[in-house]
Amino acid sequence: MSSCLSWQLSQAFHEGNPTIPDGASNPMARIQRELEAIRLIELGARANLICQLTDVNKQVVSRLYRQLTGAPSAPGLTPFTDTWYIKNDRLMLHVSVVWRLFRQTADFGCSAAQQLIAVYQAYVSLVKTPLLNITRVHFVTRLVTTLSWEERGCPECRANYLAPVDRLARSCYGCTLYFDQRCRHCNATFPLHKKGRPRKRCLACGLVR
């Protein structure tokens, strides 16, 4: 990854207080966990996820939520399948972006909450229109650890990307989107079709998709 991205991740991680040694009797550790909870609330995380990541009591999180937003945390369960992500290739392209950010921050020596905060802040600063909220970003790692998704190498651009284990296509989602618009042989642009099926033959070289 570029030095610019590494700098953004470092800035996102170090924003706020430095890491304080944890411990049930350490009041500074409790304060840091509550500060992490506050930042997660500001980024849109739900109460259940905040409690899971910070070990802050749910009553405390609920109180912080009302103080910061004027409303309780939105109801609803965290995702448990990849159905939402695989609806289109653009969503999965964003998934690969946040996965690379998670890998980049794996050796930062930070808590799970701090890592998610750093990854999400870097993600929203890197993409023009973020498609994943902080809950969806967090669940990406769960889908990898449960072996629902795997990391692959794209033969077209040589980049690593995430994909469901049962996905048959070889190219990454970025290249798939790119070659939906351009010919793989001559790189000519396919004409746009507002209605009906896209053209199957390249008008420039005659290659059939």
N, C-alpha and C positions, 0 to 999 in steps of 0.2 A: 504494500500500500504506500501511497505517496507520503512525503515528509509533511505536506500540508495537512493530510488527514490525521497523521500521528499527532501533530500539534493540536488539532481540534479535539481529539480524544483526550489528550493530556489536559487541555484547558477545561474540558467538560468534567473530567474526573476530579481535578484539584479545585474546582469551584466550590467554595464552602469551607468547612473545617477539615483539618487533617484527621487521619484515622486515630482513634483513641482506643487503647486496649479494652477489650470487652470484659464484663464481669457483672454478676448479679448485684454486688454491693458497691459497684463503681457508679457514682451519680453522673460522672461525665460521660460514661458509656450510655447511660439511659438518655441523657440529653442529646447525644449524637444520634441515637436511634429515632428520637422524636424529631430531630431536624431532618433526618432522612425521610421520615413519614410526611413532614410538611412539604418537602420538595416533591415527593411523589404525588401528593394531593394537587400541587400546583401544576404538575404535568398531566393530570387527568386520570391517575390510577384510582381504582375502586378500593374501598375499605378492606375487602377480603384479601386482595393482593398485597396491600400495604402491611396488614397484620402478618401475613405469611413471610414477607421479606424482612421485616424489621423486628418482629416479636414484640411490637408495641401492643398493649392491651386494646381490645376492640372498642371499649368504652372511651378510651383516650383518643383513638383514631376518629371515632364518631364525633367527639367534642371538637377536635381540631378541624374536621370537615365543616362543621357548622360555623365555626369561627372564621374560617378562611373563605368559604364559598357562600355562606348564608343558607345552605340547603344540605340535606343528608346525602350520603353517597348514593349513587345510582344503583338500583337493584340489579340482580342478574348474576349468573354463574360465569366463571372463567371458561374459555373455550376448552373442548375436550376432543375435538377431531380437526382434521385439516380441510374440511368441506368448504369453509369460507375462503380459505387462501387459494384453493385450486380453481376457483371460479373463472379466473382469467390469468393470462401470462404476465400482465403488468403487476399484479399483486405479488406473484412469485418472484418477479425481478426485484421488487423491494425486499422480499424475504432474504434473498441472497445478499443484498446490501447490509442488512442488519446482522446477518450471520457473520459476515466478514468483520463487522465492528465488534461483535462478541468475541471472536477469536483474537482480535487485536488487543482487547482489554483483559484477556484471560490471565496475563501475568502481572497485572497491576497490583495484586495483593490487596484488593478491596473487598468489601462485603457484597453480597448479592444485590442489595438495594443500591449501593454506590455504582456497581457495574451497570445495572439497568438504567440508572439516571444518566451516566456517561454515554452509554450507547444511544439512548433515545435522543438526548440533546445533540449528539453528533449527527444522528440520522436526519432530524428535522432541519439541521443546518446545511446538510449536503444535498438534499433533494428539493426540487422546486415546489412540488405539491406532495407532501407526505400522505400515503394511503393507509398506513398502519398506525393505530393508536398505541399507547404504551402497553396496554394489556395484550394486544396482538403481537407486539414486539417481544414481550416476555415469553409468550407461549411458543415462539420459534424454537427456543432451546429445548423445551419439553418434547417437541415432536422429533428432535434429533436423538435425545437420550432414550426415548421409548422405541427407537429404531423404525419409526414411521417414515422418516426422511433420511436421506443419506447425501453425503457430499460427493460430487462428481466433477470431472474435468471436461470442459467443452472442447470438442475437436476443432471448432471454428475459430474461437477467440483465445483459447488456452486458459481461460479463467475457470476457477472453481465456483461451483454453485450448488444450491440445495434443490433436491427433487424428491418426490415420493418414491419409495423403493419400487413401486410397480409401474412407474412411468417408462414408456417405451422409447420416447424421442431421445436422441443423442445430444442435440444441441441445447445450450442453455436458453433461458427464457428471453434474454436480451437478443441473442442471435435469431431466435424464432420470430420475435417481433420484427426484427430488421429484415429478415428474408421473406416475411409476409408482404413487404413493400418493394423488395428488390430481387432481381434474378441472382441466383447463386453462381451462375456461370459468367455472365458479363457485367453484372452489377447495375444493369439498366433498371429504371424505376417502372414498376407496373402501373398502368393507368388506374385511376380511382373508379370504383363502382359504388354508386349510392344504393343501388338495389340489386338483388340477385346474388349469385355466387361469384366469387372473384375469378378473374381470368386464369386458366390453367397453363397457358403457353406464353412464353416471353415473346413479345412482338419484335424485339431487337435481334435475338439469336435463335429463336425457335425452340428453346429448351422447354420441355414439359416439366412442370413442378411435381 
